[in-house]
Amino acid sequence: MPGAEMCLRRLRPDSAHFRRVPAAPGAARIQPHGRRSTARYTRPMAWYTDLFTVETYTACLASARTVSGYKPDSREASMARRLRPGDRLLGYVLGLSRWVSVREIVDGPFTDTTPLFVPQDDPWTLRFHVNPLVVLLLEHGVPIRERQVFETLSFTRGRENGYWLGPLRRSLQHIDDADGRFLENLLLQQAESPHMYPLSQSEIDAQRRRHVRRAEGLIAVTVPADEPEEPPASPMPPVSPALPASSSRESIRIQADLARLGEQMGFHIWLPKNDRPGVLTHWQPGEGVLLSTLPLNYDGITLRTIEQIDVLWLKGRAIRRAFEVEHTTAIYSGLLRMADLLALQPNMNIRLHIVASVERREKVLEEISRPVFALLENHPLAERCSYIAYEDLREIMTLKHLGHTSDSVIGEYEEWAGGGGGGG
């Protein structure tokens, strides 16, 4: 695409000015960097992620585009308080992996239950007034895999074959100033001189989530396609269904890392009895850290289910976090165990996590929204259970002063199914 290459070549992260593009009706005029906006700043302007699914971005395009909305009980709600007038929201469509919008915070956050993004039962009631500097059609969104984009952003550069999700785990994550300035300039240029990045309707439809209507409202579900089976290497079936030794060893090491991390953060640890010999070859717990019995008052079936979860972190008599390490190809066993737990104890308040390799990321996030998991009592599993990449777990373990760090730091690294934040 020579036209796109020429367009991108003119952009630099430290570019001081950009050309003005027509603003939306009633919007403030776009000003070059370096001039003061009409907004009063209490600190320098900052850039934040604004993640969409295909559905939520479609809602944005159909709206007045001057309001950005978030669910009030979402993980982004606490982050919203950090934003100030003049900050920028950089829109990114998950699944399609392309940058689509730049919106300036005018005021907020505030609560407004007036249906705005959907005709009724609008869930995005925590809102900001925004100035839509750029709102592109999907086919004009700039793919993050465009060579000069990927090689410029600090969290993707040099990671063509590695894990690079970085601030794109959720909405309202801070983006480095150089990255934010580069993306804003890029999208302003694209709005002025649009270049087409074609999308087929089937590509768009593949990213749309189905919905089931329940008494509590619409519940998003996915129906994953079956993965093609590999032809057998020989006409004889395998003698044993056991996992390959390398996969099993990786699973044990991850369990040991989770146990070690929990111990460093001051938790007691529970491991299934059958896993302990393997895990203890990689982790030597302090005295009294590894529990011999669970101090819980549940019925026998619930206790047997809990005891089989790969790693538990406990404070006193309460489970704080539960982790399932998914190293199998199908990735069902951990999800089923978490779903069993919530089916037995729907009011249980435990933070649940599936830990898997980055290669299994999309499969985990897709499977967790199957109807059988989405229609659990009280809340879908996708709202109770997050995904953590092996790579992110290792990054957490490199943080300094873990003994004085709250386990809430995990929230900076976990990812949730259907993680599009803004309604419009």
GIUR-V204612 format. One record per pair of residues at least 12 apart in sequence whose ideal C-beta (glycine too) atoms are under 6 Angstrom apart, sorted by the first residue. I is the first residue (numbers start at 1). GAP is how many residues later the second one is. Records with the same first field share a line. If there is no record, write none. Layout:
I: GAP, GAP
This chain:
3: 192
4: 191
7: 188
8: 140
11: 174, 175
13: 165, 168, 169
15: 170
16: 17
17: 15
18: 167, 170
21: 167, 170, 171
24: 108
27: 104
28: 103
30: 103
37: 49
39: 46, 47
41: 45
42: 42
45: 41
46: 41
47: 41, 43, 128, 133
48: 41, 124, 126
49: 118, 122, 124
50: 39, 41, 121, 372
51: 41, 43, 120, 368, 369, 370
52: 41, 368
53: 41, 367
54: 150, 153, 154
56: 364, 367
57: 36
59: 58, 364, 365
60: 364
63: 54, 361
65: 67, 70
67: 60
68: 60, 62, 354
69: 48, 55, 58, 354, 355
70: 54, 56, 351
71: 52
72: 53, 54
76: 95, 96, 345
77: 49
79: 93
80: 29
83: 22
85: 20
87: 18
88: 14, 16
89: 14
90: 93
94: 326
95: 112
97: 47
98: 43, 44, 45
99: 43, 84, 88
100: 36, 41
101: 33, 34
102: 31, 32, 82, 85
103: 27, 29
104: 27, 29
105: 23
106: 23, 24, 25
107: 22
108: 19, 20, 21
109: 17, 19
110: 17
111: 14
112: 15
113: 12
117: 306, 307
121: 96
124: 299
134: 53, 54, 57
138: 61
139: 57, 60
140: 54
142: 48
143: 54
152: 30
153: 26
154: 22, 25
163: 195, 228
169: 246
170: 249
171: 250
209: 13
219: 155, 161
220: 198
221: 148, 150, 153
222: 144, 147
224: 142, 143
247: 80
250: 77
251: 74, 76
252: 26, 27
253: 29
254: 71, 101
255: 24, 55, 56, 70
256: 23, 26, 27
257: 136
258: 53, 65
259: 24, 52
260: 23
261: 136
262: 51
263: 22, 26
264: 138, 139
265: 142
267: 46
268: 23, 46
269: 20, 21
270: 21, 42
272: 36
295: 22
302: 42, 43
305: 35, 36
309: 13
310: 13, 14, 15
311: 12
319: 31
321: 30
322: 28, 30
323: 30, 32
324: 30
325: 30
326: 28, 30
331: 29, 32, 33
334: 20
338: 14, 47
339: 34, 42
342: 34
346: 31, 32
352: 32, 33
353: 33, 35
354: 33
355: 33
357: 33
358: 31, 33
364: 23
365: 22, 52
368: 13, 14, 49
369: 13, 48
382: 35
386: 28, 30
387: 28
388: 26
392: 21
396: 17
